[in-house]
Amino acid sequence: MISKKMYELGSKSSIIRELFMYGRQKAAEIGEENVYDFSLGSPSVPPPETVTNTLSDLLQRDNVHGYTPAAGHPSVRESIAKSINKRFGMKADPNRIYMTCGAAASLTCTIKALTVAGDEWIVLAPFFPEYKCFVESVGASIVVSQPNPDTMDIDFEDLEKCFSSKTKGLIINSPNNPSGFVYSEDTIKSLGAMLKDKSKENGHPIYLITDEPYREIVYGDVSVPYVPHYYQNTIVCYSYSKSFSLAGERIGYIYVSDGVEEGDQVFLAVCGAGRSMGFVCAPSIFQYVVSECVDTEIDISVYKENRDILYKELSAMGYHCIMPEGAFYLFVKTLDQDAEKFCEYAKTKYNLLLVPSNSFYVEGYMRISYCVKKDMILRSLKAFKQLALDFT
Ligand code: PLP
C-alpha cells in the first residue's frame, strides 16, 4: 500500500514539462531549428561573473562541503539579513532567516509550518501551479481569486469573496509568473489593509506569503514594493534560481519578517517543517556563494531585448499582449477562447510550444517564456504570424 495522493502527484507531470519533453523529441526528429520552445522558465543567461568567480574560488577552499546548521550557516544568514536591512530598510534578525533549496522549498516549508488540516489558502490567479500541490499536501485547500482579466491586477471585489473563517493566509507572486505583472505600491497597500481587517474579523493573523524569485527582474523604472512594509504578518520566500541563474543549484531563503506576530514561534515552526521534510542544511557551497554575492546587481538586458521584440512583433500581428513589467514571461490572449485548443494547434501545426493559461487558472491566454535565445525568437515570428492568420 502506497500513498495514493503521492502516487497521483508523481504520475502526472505538469503540462509545462510535457511540452518541454515534446520539444526535445521533436527537435531530435526534425532539427532544433524547426522547434520554437517557449515552455520553460529556465534562465537563458549565465550567472553573473562574480557568482561564477566566487564559486571557483570557493572550490579551492577547505571546509566548504560539510554540513551547515539546519537553518543555514550563521555567517550566511547574517549577510542575508544585512542585505535585507540595507536594501529594504528592515531590521531583519539573522535568526529569522532559514536557508532553503530554492523557492519551492521556501514555500513548502512556510506553508507546512503555518497550516493545520482544513485550512484554506487564497491564491491569486494566474499563479504558479505548484501552489496547489504544496497546499493540498498538508491537508489544506486553495481558494482561487480571479484577477482583472485585462491587466492581471488584483480584483479586490473578487478577493473579498474568497475569505472565510478557515482562511490561513494568502500567497502572492510579484513580478508574476506567468503574466509578468508587478503589483504597484497602491495595490500592496490595499491588500495589506484588507488582510488587517480580515485578521481582526477572524480573530487570528492571516499570513501573507510573498513568493519573490523574480524580484530583481524588472524593466525600466518599475519598483517592486517590499511587502513587509505594508503588512505585518508577511513571510518572504526568496530564491536565487532566476536572479542569479542558479535554478539547478537549489538555493534560496525564508525570511519571517520583523513584525510577524509570535515570529520566533513561527520561525521555529519553519525549522520544524524543514526538518520534517528533510529540507535542512541547504547546499552548503551555494550558501557561501550567495552570501558573498548577496548584493550583486544583475544584467537583465537580454531579457529586456527579448521582451521588446516579442511584444512589438506580436502586437503588430494582432495579438493582445500584457506588457510585462517584470519576470521573463509574456502573457498573450489566445485567438481562440479555448487556450488549450489554441496552444495544441500551435504545437502540432507550427511546433510553437506555448503554455495555455488554464495551467495557471485563468482562461483565454498563453504564456510565452522569453528566457530563450534571441535567434529562436526571430525564427519563430513567421510561425506566430501564420498562426494569427489561421484564426482571423
Ligand atoms: N515560484 C514561482 C512563481 C516560480 O515561477 C518558480 C519557478 O519557476 C518557483 C516558485 C520555484 O522556484 P525554485 O526553482 O527556486 O524552486
Boltz pocket constraint, residues with backbone or C-beta under 6 A from the ligand:
constraints:
  - pocket:
      binder: B
      contacts: [[A, 41], [A, 101], [A, 102], [A, 103], [A, 104], [A, 105], [A, 128], [A, 173], [A, 175], [A, 176], [A, 177], [A, 211], [A, 213], [A, 239], [A, 240], [A, 241], [A, 242], [A, 247], [A, 251], [A, 252]]
      max_distance: 6.0
